[in-house]
Amino acid sequence: MDYSATTTTANRWTAGYGGGIGYPDMTPNDKKGLTYTSAPLAALIEVTGHPVAHLWITSTANDGDFFVYLEEVTPDGVSHYVTEGALRASHRAVSDPPYNGLGLPYHRSFAADVKPLPGTPVELVFDLEPTSKIFASGNRIRVTIVGADKDNNLTPKLSPPPKVSIYRNAEHASFMTLPVIRTGATPATGAMN
């Protein structure tokens, strides 16, 4: 757990109240978490909608914050922010929304729903902010998982930091679903397929 992880102070949060926006290369932040990076894409992939993270986790603490970033990595190694999602583990209970939730996980966060981590694997299911992004041919898709965003979230700092395990086996398969609506050749400049 690295409490210094951050998306910096010019991001979607600051843009919401008139501040600047301009994500830096996410690679330094990625090094503070767990990353999964695809091979170079053979063709473009268009993602439109809410990606959904499914994380099976345990922790030596009874709670924790989980941030998942979707990024695009260019051939020169620069990792560009696409979207993100976050969930405090104790608020993991999924409920039926009181509206059309589009099939996305809904967390009421009522007092009755809040439960500490049990010490055995539990699944955290949460959506990322919606996006519409064309990942270019030759680029890579990256998913990064961290436990803090120091400049934008009040994650309690524990000393020593907890040991967090993310499972990826047949019994507890962590994964992310991407709402892919199109794949194909890279479009010509100014044109969309």
C-alpha positions, 0 to 999 in steps of 0.5 A: 500500500502506497499512500502517496499515489495520486492523480495530482491536483489538476484532474476531473475533480478540480475541473468540476469546480473551475480548476484546471485539468491536465493529467500527467503521464500516469506511469509514476502513479502506476508504479505505486500500485498493481498494473495489468497492461495488454499487448499492443493492439492489432486494431483500434478498439472503441470503448463507450460506457462504464467499465466495471471492475471485479476485484477479489481481495483480502487485507490485513486491515478491516477496510480500505479504499480501492481506485482502478484506473483505465489508461492508454499506453502509447509506444513511447511508454507514456500512460494516458488517463482515460477514466477511473472508479473507486470504492471503500471496501466496507461499502461493497454491498450491492443493492437494487437501485431505486431507478434504472441503473443500467445494470451497473453495480449500485452501492447504497452505503446505508449503515446496515450495508457497511461491513468490515473486511472478514479476512477471507476473500470478498468481491468488490464490484464497482463501475468506473466513470463512463467514457467514450474512447478509441484506443489506437492500433499499436497502443496498449490498454492498462488497468492500474489498482492503487489504494489511495489518491492523496490529493483527492481522497481522504484515505485513512493512513494506517501504520504500518500500511496493510498488506492487500492481496488481489486474487486472480485464480479460478475460484476468485477471478478478478477482472474488468469488463470493457463496454467495447462497441467496435473494433477495426482498422485505425480510421483515417485522419478526420474520419470515423468508421 
